[in-house]
Amino acid sequence: MSSVSGMGAILVQLRVRTHICKMCVHTRNGFRRQNRKQKRSTAMPTTPMATTPKTVLITGTSSGIGLATALGTARAGWTTIATMRDTAKAEALLKAAAEQGVADRIQVKRLDVVDSETITTCLDEVIAEHGRLDALVNNAGAGQVGTAELIELDDFRTAMEVNFFGVVALTRAALPHLRATQGRVITVTSVGGIVGQPFNEPYCAAKFAVEGFMESLAPVAAAVGVDVAVVEPAAVASEFVTSMSLDRPAMIDQAGPYAPALQAYFDRIQNVFRTAQSQAEAAAPIVEALTGDRPAFRIQTSERARDVVGTKLADLDGSAVQNLTRPWLTS
């Protein structure tokens, strides 16, 4: 078996629409792109008429939780702005919307969370066409499997840009409009934003950052009438599962001393997703957070998620989480 210094870097970037516990749309853009000063939306916030249907903007809706959430909000009577990087991939959403009789409530728009121009353009169009924005659902994200010694620093930057900076950029841009409607920001994070998961350092680091950002923002936003909540799924049956058809033997062969642990990790993930929550089940609490009374800040979508989050929040010295995750890497 080759040494770590001789084996080079191995990166498994899972370009999928949900995450390891909720992974979705992966970016093609580099980290530095987001560092450009974002052009502010030129649309002025307005005070909507009471009879105007509420409008929600959801990111990452071409598949997975985002698609299911868009259908759910449309069924609940909301004008749903379903965004995605590539609108050519809207077929599954539009077909399901037609089958459920809500096609007239769903409007597909292009939005790439790491492209500030698409953020500005999309928000300007929403305000021009609908006169209001009542809620934002940050769902788009990127999954990445690897460990610090085997992947490049730029891979960490890419994960942070999509999963963290993209969320910050869109939330900042949407807040003036949400203040005008006393709206809500619902962000789909993951149990991976609470519990660090083996071979998911870039992804979990980004999701931890999102949780910290939203927890800090929540009381400030509440002071100006905007509710903020995070939704934390565990394993969700989605395109992530089918995208696991990777060349695992080659990956493990190149993993050097990490190979046994990586093999055990892949075995565990395969077993976990056999009993994963459905996309619709994961989306239901998001829709409820939008349509019900003021939501709790932290919302889990399943008993499995509640068990994991509960373990972490009660784990003062970190031993409970380590006891939870270390067995993932043994056969």
Order of alpha helices (4+ residues) and beta strands (2+ residues): alpha-beta-alpha-beta-alpha-beta-alpha-beta-alpha-alpha-beta-alpha-beta-alpha-alpha-alpha-alpha-beta-alpha-alpha
